[in-house]
Amino acid sequence: MRSWRAYIAGNQRLMDQMNKDLQAKHDMTLAEYRILIMLSEAPGNSLRMSDLADGVLSSRSRLTHQIRRMEEQGMVRRSTCEDDGRGVLAHLTDEGRRRHEEAAPTHVDGVRRNFIDLLTPEQLSIVGAVFAKVDEVIAERASG
């Protein structure tokens, strides 16, 4: 129970700090930054909304509201999927790319300062292995 509670408290504190850093310096939430990362790494800088929701581990309705707010800020735009006419694509705009590139050093610095630099290489390896396992098993359960 101590390990579980330490994880809950540490994870919440880490995510809160990462969010505060991005909001204070770039007027951007961590959720928005994650969306910009996924779009910047996607072929053609666009993804179906359903794939984007799966990638950022968000419900489709929550993502729709998030994308609408990001559209208002000019970071993304939506279009109908040409393949089937029913799906919706989210596209990274030039403004979204600019904001992502501007915020990336803050994000990387925060990850390093608040996580990487606090742990030994062995501890980092263990954390990576543990959460890869958790993600794998839960994803298998969800699909099976």
CYANA upper distance limits for C-alpha pairs under 8 A (distance plus 0.5 A):
  1 MET  CA      5 ARG  CA      6.62
  2 ARG  CA      6 ALA  CA      6.50
  3 SER  CA      7 TYR  CA      6.63
  4 TRP  CA      8 ILE  CA      6.75
  5 ARG  CA      9 ALA  CA      6.61
  6 ALA  CA     10 GLY  CA      6.32
  7 TYR  CA     11 ASN  CA      6.24
  8 ILE  CA     12 GLN  CA      6.58
  9 ALA  CA     13 ARG  CA      6.58
 10 GLY  CA     14 LEU  CA      6.49
 11 ASN  CA     15 MET  CA      6.58
 12 GLN  CA     16 ASP  CA      6.51
 13 ARG  CA     17 GLN  CA      6.64
 14 LEU  CA     18 MET  CA      6.67
 14 LEU  CA    114 ASN  CA      7.36
 14 LEU  CA    115 PHE  CA      8.37
 15 MET  CA     19 ASN  CA      6.54
 15 MET  CA     30 LEU  CA      8.50
 16 ASP  CA     20 LYS  CA      6.58
 17 GLN  CA     21 ASP  CA      6.67
 18 MET  CA     22 LEU  CA      6.95
 18 MET  CA     30 LEU  CA      7.28
 18 MET  CA    107 HIS  CA      7.55
 18 MET  CA    110 GLY  CA      6.69
 18 MET  CA    111 VAL  CA      8.08
 19 ASN  CA     23 GLN  CA      6.59
 19 ASN  CA     28 MET  CA      8.49
 19 ASN  CA     29 THR  CA      6.07
 19 ASN  CA     30 LEU  CA      5.43
 20 LYS  CA     24 ALA  CA      6.38
 20 LYS  CA     29 THR  CA      8.32
 21 ASP  CA     25 LYS  CA      6.61
 21 ASP  CA    106 THR  CA      7.68
 21 ASP  CA    107 HIS  CA      8.24
 21 ASP  CA    110 GLY  CA      7.98
 22 LEU  CA     26 HIS  CA      5.84
 22 LEU  CA     27 ASP  CA      6.96
 22 LEU  CA     28 MET  CA      5.95
 22 LEU  CA     29 THR  CA      6.51
 22 LEU  CA     30 LEU  CA      7.13
 22 LEU  CA    103 ALA  CA      7.43
 22 LEU  CA    106 THR  CA      7.40
 22 LEU  CA    107 HIS  CA      7.51
 23 GLN  CA     27 ASP  CA      4.75
 23 GLN  CA     28 MET  CA      5.22
 23 GLN  CA     29 THR  CA      6.08
 23 GLN  CA     30 LEU  CA      8.50
 24 ALA  CA     28 MET  CA      8.50
 25 LYS  CA    103 ALA  CA      8.39
 25 LYS  CA    106 THR  CA      8.38
 26 HIS  CA     99 ARG  CA      8.24
 26 HIS  CA    102 GLU  CA      8.33
 26 HIS  CA    103 ALA  CA      6.80
 28 MET  CA     32 GLU  CA      6.79
 28 MET  CA     33 TYR  CA      7.35
 29 THR  CA     33 TYR  CA      6.79
 30 LEU  CA     34 ARG  CA      6.66
 31 ALA  CA     35 ILE  CA      6.93
 31 ALA  CA     56 VAL  CA      8.48
 32 GLU  CA     36 LEU  CA      6.77
 32 GLU  CA     66 GLN  CA      8.00
 32 GLU  CA     70 MET  CA      8.01
 33 TYR  CA     37 ILE  CA      6.70
 33 TYR  CA    100 HIS  CA      7.26
 33 TYR  CA    103 ALA  CA      8.44
 34 ARG  CA     38 MET  CA      6.83
 34 ARG  CA     56 VAL  CA      7.32
 35 ILE  CA     39 LEU  CA      6.72
 35 ILE  CA     52 LEU  CA      7.95
 35 ILE  CA     56 VAL  CA      7.39
 36 LEU  CA     40 SER  CA      6.45
 36 LEU  CA     92 LEU  CA      7.51
 36 LEU  CA     96 GLY  CA      7.27
 36 LEU  CA     97 ARG  CA      7.93
 36 LEU  CA    100 HIS  CA      6.70
 37 ILE  CA     41 GLU  CA      6.73
 37 ILE  CA    100 HIS  CA      7.78
 38 MET  CA     42 ALA  CA      6.68
 38 MET  CA     52 LEU  CA      7.85
 38 MET  CA     55 GLY  CA      8.03
 39 LEU  CA     45 ASN  CA      5.40
 39 LEU  CA     46 SER  CA      5.94
 39 LEU  CA     47 LEU  CA      7.07
 39 LEU  CA     90 ALA  CA      8.30
 39 LEU  CA     91 HIS  CA      7.34
 39 LEU  CA     92 LEU  CA      6.35
 40 SER  CA     45 ASN  CA      5.62
 40 SER  CA     46 SER  CA      8.28
 40 SER  CA     92 LEU  CA      7.24
 40 SER  CA     97 ARG  CA      7.66
 41 GLU  CA     45 ASN  CA      7.01
 42 ALA  CA     46 SER  CA      6.39
 42 ALA  CA     47 LEU  CA      7.16
 45 ASN  CA     91 HIS  CA      6.41
 45 ASN  CA     92 LEU  CA      6.07
 46 SER  CA     89 LEU  CA      6.87
 46 SER  CA     90 ALA  CA      5.91
 46 SER  CA     91 HIS  CA      4.78
 46 SER  CA     92 LEU  CA      6.76
 47 LEU  CA     51 ASP  CA      6.91
 47 LEU  CA     52 LEU  CA      6.58
 47 LEU  CA     89 LEU  CA      5.89
 47 LEU  CA     90 ALA  CA      5.99
 47 LEU  CA     91 HIS  CA      7.31
 48 ARG  CA     52 LEU  CA      6.71
 48 ARG  CA     81 CYS  CA      8.00
 48 ARG  CA     87 GLY  CA      7.20
 48 ARG  CA     88 VAL  CA      6.16
 48 ARG  CA     89 LEU  CA      4.79
 48 ARG  CA     90 ALA  CA      6.70
 49 MET  CA     53 ALA  CA      6.56
 49 MET  CA     60 ARG  CA      7.96
 49 MET  CA     63 LEU  CA      8.33
 49 MET  CA     64 THR  CA      8.37
 49 MET  CA     87 GLY  CA      8.05
 49 MET  CA     88 VAL  CA      6.29
 49 MET  CA     89 LEU  CA      6.11
 49 MET  CA     90 ALA  CA      6.60
 50 SER  CA     54 ASP  CA      6.81
 50 SER  CA     60 ARG  CA      7.07
 51 ASP  CA     55 GLY  CA      6.59
 52 LEU  CA     56 VAL  CA      6.72
 53 ALA  CA     57 LEU  CA      6.31
 53 ALA  CA     58 SER  CA      5.45
 53 ALA  CA     59 SER  CA      6.60
 53 ALA  CA     60 ARG  CA      6.19
 53 ALA  CA     63 LEU  CA      6.60
 54 ASP  CA     58 SER  CA      6.86
 54 ASP  CA     59 SER  CA      8.29
 58 SER  CA     62 ARG  CA      6.96
 58 SER  CA     63 LEU  CA      6.68
 59 SER  CA     63 LEU  CA      6.66
 60 ARG  CA     64 THR  CA      6.58
 61 SER  CA     65 HIS  CA      7.00
 62 ARG  CA     66 GLN  CA      6.78
 63 LEU  CA     67 ILE  CA      6.46
 64 THR  CA     68 ARG  CA      6.62
 65 HIS  CA     69 ARG  CA      6.90
 66 GLN  CA     70 MET  CA      6.77
 67 ILE  CA     71 GLU  CA      6.45
 67 ILE  CA     76 VAL  CA      7.64
 67 ILE  CA     90 ALA  CA      8.35
 68 ARG  CA     72 GLU  CA      6.87
 69 ARG  CA     73 GLN  CA      7.08
 70 MET  CA     74 GLY  CA      6.81
 70 MET  CA     75 MET  CA      5.91
 70 MET  CA     76 VAL  CA      6.45
 71 GLU  CA     75 MET  CA      6.26
 71 GLU  CA     76 VAL  CA      5.47
 71 GLU  CA     77 ARG  CA      6.02
 71 GLU  CA     78 ARG  CA      8.37
 74 GLY  CA     93 THR  CA      7.52
 74 GLY  CA     95 GLU  CA      6.56
 74 GLY  CA     96 GLY  CA      7.30
 75 MET  CA     92 LEU  CA      6.87
 75 MET  CA     93 THR  CA      5.97
 75 MET  CA     94 ASP  CA      7.83
 75 MET  CA     95 GLU  CA      5.68
 75 MET  CA     96 GLY  CA      4.17
 75 MET  CA     97 ARG  CA      7.91
 75 MET  CA     99 ARG  CA      8.11
 76 VAL  CA     90 ALA  CA      7.01
 76 VAL  CA     91 HIS  CA      5.87
 76 VAL  CA     92 LEU  CA      5.23
 76 VAL  CA     93 THR  CA      5.63
 76 VAL  CA     95 GLU  CA      8.43
 76 VAL  CA     96 GLY  CA      6.62
 77 ARG  CA     90 ALA  CA      6.31
 77 ARG  CA     91 HIS  CA      5.75
 77 ARG  CA     92 LEU  CA      7.27
 77 ARG  CA     93 THR  CA      7.25
 78 ARG  CA     88 VAL  CA      7.11
 78 ARG  CA     89 LEU  CA      5.98
 78 ARG  CA     90 ALA  CA      5.12
 78 ARG  CA     91 HIS  CA      6.58
 79 SER  CA     88 VAL  CA      6.20
 79 SER  CA     89 LEU  CA      5.77
 79 SER  CA     90 ALA  CA      7.24
 79 SER  CA     91 HIS  CA      8.35
 80 THR  CA     85 GLY  CA      6.35
 80 THR  CA     86 ARG  CA      7.24
 80 THR  CA     87 GLY  CA      6.49
 80 THR  CA     88 VAL  CA      5.14
 80 THR  CA     89 LEU  CA      6.55
 81 CYS  CA     85 GLY  CA      5.72
 81 CYS  CA     86 ARG  CA      7.03
 81 CYS  CA     87 GLY  CA      5.49
 81 CYS  CA     88 VAL  CA      5.67
 81 CYS  CA     89 LEU  CA      6.20
 92 LEU  CA     96 GLY  CA      6.19
 92 LEU  CA     97 ARG  CA      7.07
 93 THR  CA     97 ARG  CA      6.71
 94 ASP  CA     98 ARG  CA      6.62
 95 GLU  CA     99 ARG  CA      6.60
 96 GLY  CA    100 HIS  CA      6.50
 97 ARG  CA    101 GLU  CA      6.59
 98 ARG  CA    102 GLU  CA      6.59
 99 ARG  CA    103 ALA  CA      6.59
100 HIS  CA    104 ALA  CA      6.45
101 GLU  CA    105 PRO  CA      8.22
103 ALA  CA    107 HIS  CA      6.81
104 ALA  CA    108 VAL  CA      6.57
105 PRO  CA    109 ASP  CA      6.43
106 THR  CA    110 GLY  CA      6.59
107 HIS  CA    111 VAL  CA      6.71
108 VAL  CA    112 ARG  CA      6.66
109 ASP  CA    113 ARG  CA      6.40
110 GLY  CA    114 ASN  CA      6.14
110 GLY  CA    115 PHE  CA      8.26
111 VAL  CA    115 PHE  CA      5.92
111 VAL  CA    116 ILE  CA      6.88
112 ARG  CA    116 ILE  CA      5.10
112 ARG  CA    117 ASP  CA      6.04
113 ARG  CA    117 ASP  CA      6.16
113 ARG  CA    118 LEU  CA      7.83
114 ASN  CA    118 LEU  CA      7.29
115 PHE  CA    119 LEU  CA      7.36
116 ILE  CA    124 LEU  CA      7.76
119 LEU  CA    123 GLN  CA      6.22
119 LEU  CA    124 LEU  CA      6.64
120 THR  CA    124 LEU  CA      6.77
121 PRO  CA    125 SER  CA      6.68
122 GLU  CA    126 ILE  CA      6.79
123 GLN  CA    127 VAL  CA      6.66
124 LEU  CA    128 GLY  CA      6.60
125 SER  CA    129 ALA  CA      6.65
126 ILE  CA    130 VAL  CA      6.51
127 VAL  CA    131 PHE  CA      6.71
128 GLY  CA    132 ALA  CA      6.47
129 ALA  CA    133 LYS  CA      6.70
130 VAL  CA    134 VAL  CA      6.82
131 PHE  CA    135 ASP  CA      6.43
132 ALA  CA    136 GLU  CA      6.52
133 LYS  CA    137 VAL  CA      6.64
134 VAL  CA    138 ILE  CA      6.64
135 ASP  CA    139 ALA  CA      6.45
136 GLU  CA    140 GLU  CA      6.63
137 VAL  CA    141 ARG  CA      6.73
138 ILE  CA    142 ALA  CA      6.69
139 ALA  CA    143 SER  CA      6.76
140 GLU  CA    144 GLY  CA      6.46
